[in-house]
Each structure stands twice: as C-alpha cells, then as structure tokens.
Amino acid sequence: MRLKQPNGKVAMLEIRNVSRRFGKKTAVDSVALEIEQGQMVGIIGRSGAGKSTLLRMINRLIDPSQGSIFFEGAEVSAHRGATLRRWQRDCAMIFQQFNLVPRLDVLTNVLLGRLNHRSTALNLLGMFSNEERAQAIAALERLDIAPTALQRAGTLSGGQQQRVAIARALMQQPKLILADEPIASLDPMNAKVVMDSLRDINLREGITVITNLHTLDTARSYCNRIIGMAGGKVVFDGAPESLTREAVRLVYGADANGEEISEAITSTSIRPERLRKLESAGSLEPAYAGH
Ligand SMILES: Nc1ncnc2c1ncn2[C@@H]1O[C@H](COP(=O)(O)OP(=O)(O)OP(=O)(O)O)[C@@H](O)[C@H]1O
C-alpha cells in the first residue's frame, strides 16, 4: 500500500519504522519518513547521529534490523539478487571519498555507471557501445570536465573527482540519488560546484536527491526539505524556513560547556561574505576568498 501525503501526493520513498543496531548501539532508531518524487532533501545532524547508516539502508549497502523501506510501492528491504541489483541501479550513491577507480581513466569510470544495465557477458568483455561512450562524454560535458576524459581518475583534484562520480551516477539513469557527505572533503569553491550540479540534476531531471550534509547553511541554501537527526532519531523534518534556532539546538544539542552550538560551527559556508569574514579572522587561507 502506498501512503498519501497530507497534500494528496503519493510518497515515492517510504521508510517505515526503520531501526539499525550494531551490537548494543542503536545507530538508527525507529525512523519513519515519506519522501515525494522530485524533492531535494538535506539530512543534518552531529557526527554519529545515524545519517550515513540511514542512507546506506535505503541503498541496501546495509540491511535494517527492523522495519521496512518501500520505493514506488515495492519493498526495497526485501529485494534479492537481480531485483536488488536493479534497485541499486535506480538508486545511485555518491560518497564523500568519491569511490572512483583511481588507475582507470575518467571516461571508463563514468561508463562503470552502466554496469547494472548490461549483461554479465558484455561486462566481462569490458565493451561499451558508441552510444554509451557518447552518453558518458555528454555527462562529463554537463559537469564541465570533458577535457579530463582520458586522464587517470586518481590524478584529478577532489572537486573534479566528485564531478566524475556525479557523471557516473547520471549514467545509471537513476530515479533517486543518495549523496553521503558529498562536499565534506572539498574546499568551498568545489563544494559550491558540486552542490550546484546536484541541484541542477534535481531541477532539470526531477530526480529526487537525498544528501547528508555537515553544514547547516548548505542544507538551507540548496534543499527544500531538511531532516534533522540526533541519536538515531528524526528530531526535525520541515522546510528550511521552519528550522528555527530552537530546532537547530534540538538537532545539534549543546557543546561540552553547555553552550549552544552556533550556526558557524556547523558551517563551512560557500557564501562569499562568510569566507571574507573567516579570512579576515585569520582562519582561512586567502586563496579561498572571493569564491
Ligand atoms: N559498521 C558499524 N559498526 C559499528 N558501529 C557502527 C557502524 N556504522 C555506524 N556505527 C555507529 O552508528 C552510529 C551512527 O553512525 P553514522 O555513521 O550513521 O552517523 P553519521 O551521522 O553519518 O555520522 P558522520 O557524520 O560522522 O558520518 C555511530 O555511533 C557509529 O559509530
């Protein structure tokens, strides 16, 4: 059965009372969410709040200890074999550390996004059609990195590697993109390029994007829905405008001195004015200023 949202729309992704335990530790605790097609969702929370574990369960990199996950009415958490591979094709994942094959060239890395679309025999032969190659080049052009196509992926900067990972995700022709801290290893300028690319894919193709973010202001700037997690539970779920100071405190709690966590601490900000302030305070290399 597919649940109707309060606005009458049908939820595309339903997470029904999902929990995940690791030994005695409950990483995700009875999470229930419904996400409509086309949303750009940011998941925020302190380190250890359960954000990665939640994304990994959606993609089935790990299994829930309890509860179930549905996508377009089918129970993702029960998929096995070919059905599971199809789901992992429909649900592309982007990681903080890019997860490219560094010794392979960029074009081949992007073509790897097609693997779950093809027969095992074709994959063993390692042959890609001209059409697939043209699609891969188009994906690289879209991300403005086509000139790197024949370079080894490992020689690219972090920002370029993440763009290759996004191009590879596009090659999967996914219905959903999950991004696990996609900008946590990037400088502010590259972080902006990567977030702009994800937003562009969300807006132009209508692909749902769910992304874990360490930085509150990035979630506010790019997402139309923010989910706040603390201690494995969802403690906030709403539009960026309703993420009040009180809600932020609920998500991030208090620091060791009992003081409220300021928004600056949860921010690497990709806004120029903040960069200038950080630079003049001596906490940022001048090279980042002006982006
Ligand atoms: N494979 C695992 N084995 C044991 N404990 C785990 C495992 N994966 C996660 N945990 C624990 O589950 C909790 C939630 O971890 P998770 O990585 O989901 O948090 P997070 O919010 O994504 O944090 P971060 O932002 O640091 O990645 C943490 O206490 C973590 O130590």
The ligand as a MOL file (V3000), in Angstrom:
LIG
                    3D

  0  0  0     0  0            999 V3000
M  V30 BEGIN CTAB
M  V30 COUNTS 31 33 0 0 0
M  V30 BEGIN ATOM
M  V30 1 N 29.5720 -0.7560 10.8250 0
M  V30 2 C 29.4020 -0.2540 12.0440 0
M  V30 3 N 29.7400 -0.9650 13.1430 0
M  V30 4 C 29.5540 -0.4750 14.3740 0
M  V30 5 N 29.0250 0.7470 14.6400 0
M  V30 6 C 28.6660 1.4920 13.5870 0
M  V30 7 C 28.8430 1.0470 12.2330 0
M  V30 8 N 28.3860 2.0290 11.4140 0
M  V30 9 C 27.9660 3.0340 12.2060 0
M  V30 10 N 28.1340 2.7170 13.5000 0
M  V30 11 C 27.7910 3.5670 14.6510 0
M  V30 12 O 26.4720 4.0200 14.4680 0
M  V30 13 C 26.3530 5.3870 14.8550 0
M  V30 14 C 25.8290 6.2170 13.6880 0
M  V30 15 O 26.8450 6.2660 12.6840 0
M  V30 16 P 26.6480 7.0130 11.2940 0
M  V30 17 O 27.9190 6.8460 10.5220 0
M  V30 18 O 25.3930 6.5680 10.6740 0
M  V30 19 O 26.4930 8.5240 11.7640 0
M  V30 20 P 26.5860 9.8710 10.9190 0
M  V30 21 O 25.5180 10.7580 11.4190 0
M  V30 22 O 26.5850 9.5530 9.4700 0
M  V30 23 O 27.9900 10.4350 11.3580 0
M  V30 24 P 29.1460 11.0910 10.4670 0
M  V30 25 O 28.6240 12.4350 10.0830 0
M  V30 26 O 30.3150 11.1360 11.3970 0
M  V30 27 O 29.3670 10.1660 9.3020 0
M  V30 28 C 27.7120 5.8150 15.3430 0
M  V30 29 O 27.7590 5.6830 16.7280 0
M  V30 30 C 28.6440 4.8180 14.7010 0
M  V30 31 O 29.8070 4.6200 15.4770 0
M  V30 END ATOM
M  V30 BEGIN BOND
M  V30 1 1 1 2
M  V30 2 1 2 3
M  V30 3 2 2 7
M  V30 4 2 3 4
M  V30 5 1 4 5
M  V30 6 2 5 6
M  V30 7 1 6 7
M  V30 8 1 6 10
M  V30 9 1 7 8
M  V30 10 2 8 9
M  V30 11 1 9 10
M  V30 12 1 10 11
M  V30 13 1 11 12
M  V30 14 1 11 30
M  V30 15 1 12 13
M  V30 16 1 13 14
M  V30 17 1 13 28
M  V30 18 1 14 15
M  V30 19 1 15 16
M  V30 20 2 16 17
M  V30 21 1 16 18
M  V30 22 1 16 19
M  V30 23 1 19 20
M  V30 24 2 20 21
M  V30 25 1 20 22
M  V30 26 1 20 23
M  V30 27 1 23 24
M  V30 28 2 24 25
M  V30 29 1 24 26
M  V30 30 1 24 27
M  V30 31 1 28 29
M  V30 32 1 28 30
M  V30 33 1 30 31
M  V30 END BOND
M  V30 END CTAB
M  END
